[in-house]
Amino acid sequence: MKLLLTTDGSDYSEGAARFLTRLAFSRDDEVAVLHVISWVPFEDDVASHYASLMQIKQDIAPKILNSTADILKPVPAKVSTQSMEGYPDKSIIEVAETSGADLIVMGARGLKGIKQLIVGSVTRSVAISSPKPVLVIKPPQFEASAKMKILFATDGSDHANAAGAFLASMPFHRDSEVAVLNVVWSAVSDIPERLTLEIGEKIKEDVARARSVEFKASEKFLEPAVKYLKERFPNVDGLTRVGDPATEILSLAEESKTDIIVVGCRGLKGVKGMLGSVSRNILMHSKCSLLIGKTCP
């Protein structure tokens, strides 16, 4: 597998590099470290000031790359470094496409006071717009934990199945714990429970029948995903929840102390790489890291 790790020398970038040292790389894997020297347009009358700033950034770039490469020394994969000038989000996506990277890895730049909840504009832009899978590493996963816990959310669609296949190809250790979750958006979820009690037994029977059908459908989504992933990870469990998908995914992730949430990309019509609302909500509000499987059919 070929990974593109982006860095700007900050703690969040180096945290993402430390996370990669937890993975089971082989000598056939590659990690390309990219630093983009941000290009900012200036008016003609301050062109000399701009040139001076760019020179400083160019002088610092090798130090940023070397610092990240030093963190990756324990990794058996082939590590290379590269710097370029440009707009960071566009440059990252361009390099990922032209280099044939399988995955973009980025640290999540947090805003002061809410570091574990908000991702920075560059990370957000790449995660939303990249046609390649994106792994966003958040602060709780910067340091090693005993065993990786992964939550794979599926709705049985092609994009979810593709994300599951990509998860199976990732160099996570075999002893990682994988939970496969299907969230049922119930047809009776908009009927207040207190009113069902008032209406009587018939509606209770109808609600129970609807739930039974929904859970059977959920089992059909879960069964093949669990079976497939068990070939890669022995410790896989499937479960169903009822409610809003983003809310239930985030709740379970927090309850189970998940390290990484894995979701598909459900592209918007005509823009295959864009994220749907569920993925966007998880990206913005998850306290843990997120793997967005952009391997859309």
C-alpha positions in Angstrom: 0.0 0.0 0.0 1.2 3.5 -0.8 0.3 6.3 1.7 0.7 10.0 1.3 1.3 11.6 4.7 0.9 15.4 4.7 2.9 17.5 7.2 3.4 21.1 8.1 5.7 20.4 11.1 2.9 21.0 13.6 2.1 18.7 16.6 -1.0 17.4 14.8 1.0 16.4 11.7 3.6 14.7 13.7 0.9 13.0 15.8 -0.4 11.5 12.5 3.1 10.3 11.8 3.3 8.7 15.3 0.0 7.0 14.6 1.5 5.3 11.5 4.2 3.7 13.6 1.3 1.6 15.2 0.5 -0.1 11.8 1.7 -3.4 10.5 3.7 -2.2 7.4 5.8 -4.5 5.3 8.9 -3.6 3.2 6.6 -3.5 0.2 4.6 -0.6 1.6 5.5 3.1 0.9 4.9 6.2 2.9 5.5 9.4 0.9 5.8 12.5 3.2 4.5 15.7 1.6 5.0 19.3 2.8 3.3 22.0 0.8 4.8 25.5 1.1 1.7 27.6 1.2 1.4 30.0 -1.7 -0.2 33.4 -0.7 -0.7 36.1 -3.3 0.7 39.6 -2.6 0.2 42.9 -4.4 3.1 44.1 -6.5 4.2 46.7 -4.0 5.0 44.1 -1.4 6.5 41.5 -3.8 9.9 41.8 -2.2 8.3 41.0 1.2 6.6 37.9 -0.3 9.9 36.7 -1.8 11.6 37.0 1.6 8.8 35.0 3.3 8.9 32.3 0.6 12.7 32.0 1.0 12.2 31.4 4.7 9.5 28.8 4.1 11.8 27.0 1.6 14.6 27.0 4.0 12.4 25.5 6.7 10.8 22.9 4.5 13.6 20.3 4.7 13.6 20.5 8.5 9.9 19.9 8.6 10.2 16.8 6.3 13.2 15.5 8.2 11.4 15.8 11.6 8.5 13.7 10.2 10.8 11.2 8.6 12.6 10.7 11.9 9.3 9.7 13.6 8.8 7.1 10.9 12.2 5.5 11.3 10.7 2.4 13.1 8.4 1.8 10.2 9.7 -1.0 7.8 8.0 0.7 4.8 9.9 2.7 2.2 9.8 6.4 3.3 10.3 9.3 0.9 9.9 13.1 1.3 8.8 15.8 -1.0 8.0 19.5 -0.8 6.2 21.8 -3.3 4.6 25.2 -3.5 0.9 25.8 -3.9 -2.4 25.8 -2.2 -2.2 23.0 0.4 -5.6 21.3 -0.2 -5.3 21.4 -4.0 -1.7 20.3 -4.0 -2.3 17.4 -1.7 -5.1 16.0 -3.9 -3.0 16.6 -7.0 0.0 14.7 -5.6 -2.2 11.9 -4.4 -3.7 11.4 -7.8 -0.5 11.8 -9.9 1.7 9.6 -7.5 -0.9 6.8 -7.4 -1.3 7.0 -3.6 -3.8 4.6 -2.2 -4.6 6.7 0.9 -4.1 10.3 2.1 -3.2 10.5 5.8 -3.7 13.8 7.7 -3.6 15.0 11.2 -6.6 17.0 12.4 -5.7 20.6 13.3 -7.9 21.5 16.2 -9.0 25.0 17.2 -8.0 26.1 20.7 -10.2 24.8 23.4 -12.0 22.2 21.3 -9.1 20.4 19.7 -10.7 17.0 19.6 -13.9 18.2 17.8 -13.0 20.6 15.0 -10.8 19.9 12.0 -8.9 22.6 10.2 -9.9 24.0 6.8 -7.2 22.2 4.8 -8.0 18.8 6.3 -11.7 19.3 5.9 -11.3 20.4 2.3 -9.2 17.4 1.4 -11.5 15.0 3.2 -14.5 16.3 1.4 -13.0 16.8 -2.1 -10.4 14.0 -2.5 -11.3 11.1 -4.8 -8.8 9.1 -2.8 -9.5 7.5 0.6 -8.6 9.8 3.5 -7.5 8.9 7.0 -7.9 11.8 9.4 -6.0 11.3 12.7 -7.3 13.1 15.7 -5.4 13.8 19.0 -6.6 10.8 21.0 -4.9 8.5 18.5 -1.6 10.4 18.4 -0.2 8.0 21.0 -0.3 4.2 21.1 -3.0 2.3 22.8 -3.1 -1.4 23.7 -5.2 -2.6 20.8 -6.8 -0.9 17.9 -10.6 -0.6 18.0 -12.3 0.0 14.7 -16.0 0.9 14.0 -17.1 0.2 10.4 -20.5 1.7 9.6 -22.3 0.1 6.7 -25.7 0.5 5.0 -25.1 -2.4 2.6 -24.6 0.0 -0.4 -21.8 -0.3 -2.9 -19.9 2.6 -1.4 -20.1 1.0 2.0 -18.9 -2.3 0.6 -16.0 -0.6 -1.1 -15.1 1.0 2.2 -15.2 -2.4 3.9 -12.9 -3.8 1.2 -10.5 -0.9 1.7 -10.5 -1.5 5.5 -9.5 -5.1 4.9 -6.6 -3.9 2.8 -5.3 -1.5 5.5 -2.1 -2.6 7.4 -3.9 -2.7 10.8 -2.8 -5.5 13.1 -4.9 -8.7 12.9 -5.7 -8.5 16.6 -7.6 -5.2 16.0 -11.2 -5.3 17.3 -13.8 -4.5 14.6 -17.4 -3.6 15.2 -19.6 -3.6 12.1 -22.6 -1.3 12.6 -25.8 -0.8 10.6 -28.1 2.0 11.7 -31.8 1.5 11.0 -33.6 4.8 10.2 -36.9 3.4 11.4 -40.2 4.0 9.5 -41.8 4.5 12.9 -39.2 6.7 14.4 -41.3 9.8 14.0 -44.2 8.4 16.0 -43.9 9.6 19.7 -43.8 6.6 22.0 -46.3 8.2 24.4 -48.8 8.4 21.6 -48.4 4.7 20.7 -49.4 3.9 24.3 -52.5 6.0 24.0 -53.6 4.6 20.6 -53.6 1.0 21.8 -52.6 -2.5 21.0 -52.9 -2.4 17.2 -50.3 0.2 16.7 -48.0 -1.6 19.1 -48.3 -4.7 16.8 -47.7 -2.6 13.7 -44.6 -1.0 15.2 -43.3 -4.4 16.4 -43.9 -5.8 12.9 -42.1 -2.9 11.3 -39.1 -3.2 13.6 -38.9 -6.9 12.9 -38.7 -6.3 9.2 -36.1 -3.5 9.6 -33.9 -5.7 11.9 -34.1 -8.6 9.4 -33.0 -6.3 6.6 -30.2 -5.0 8.8 -29.0 -8.6 9.4 -28.7 -9.0 5.6 -26.3 -6.0 5.5 -24.3 -7.1 8.4 -23.8 -10.8 7.7 -21.7 -10.5 4.5 -19.7 -7.6 5.9 -18.9 -9.5 9.2 -18.0 -12.7 7.3 -15.7 -10.9 4.8 -13.9 -8.9 7.5 -13.4 -12.0 9.7 -11.1 -13.3 7.0 -8.8 -10.4 7.9 -9.6 -9.7 11.5 -10.7 -12.6 13.7 -12.3 -10.4 16.3 -15.4 -8.9 14.4 -18.9 -8.3 15.8 -22.0 -7.0 14.0 -24.7 -4.9 15.6 -27.8 -2.9 14.8 -29.0 0.4 16.2 -32.1 2.4 15.5 -32.0 6.2 15.0 -30.1 8.9 13.2 -27.1 7.3 11.5 -24.5 10.0 12.4 -25.7 10.3 16.0 -25.7 6.5 16.5 -22.3 6.1 14.9 -20.8 8.8 17.1 -22.5 7.6 20.2 -21.2 4.0 19.8 -17.7 5.2 19.0 -17.6 7.2 22.2 -19.1 4.4 24.3 -16.7 1.8 23.0 -13.7 4.1 23.0 -13.2 3.5 19.3 -9.9 4.5 17.7 -11.1 4.8 14.1 -14.5 5.1 12.5 -14.7 3.8 8.9 -17.4 5.1 6.5 -18.0 5.0 2.8 -18.2 8.1 0.6 -21.7 8.2 -0.8 -20.8 10.6 -3.5 -23.1 13.5 -4.5 -24.4 13.3 -8.0 -21.8 14.4 -10.5 -19.1 14.9 -7.8 -18.0 11.4 -7.0 -15.5 12.3 -4.3 -17.7 14.6 -2.2 -19.0 13.4 1.1 -22.6 12.9 2.1 -24.1 14.5 5.2 -23.5 11.6 7.5 -19.8 11.4 6.7 -19.5 15.2 7.0 -21.2 15.2 10.4 -18.9 12.4 11.6 -15.8 14.2 10.3 -16.7 17.4 12.1 -17.9 16.0 15.4 -16.1 12.7 16.0 -13.6 12.7 18.9 -11.7 9.8 17.3 -10.0 9.3 14.0 -11.9 8.7 10.7 -11.1 6.7 7.6 -13.2 7.8 4.7 -13.2 5.1 2.0 -13.4 7.0 -1.3 -13.1 3.9 -3.4 -16.4 4.6 -5.0 -17.7 2.2 -7.6 
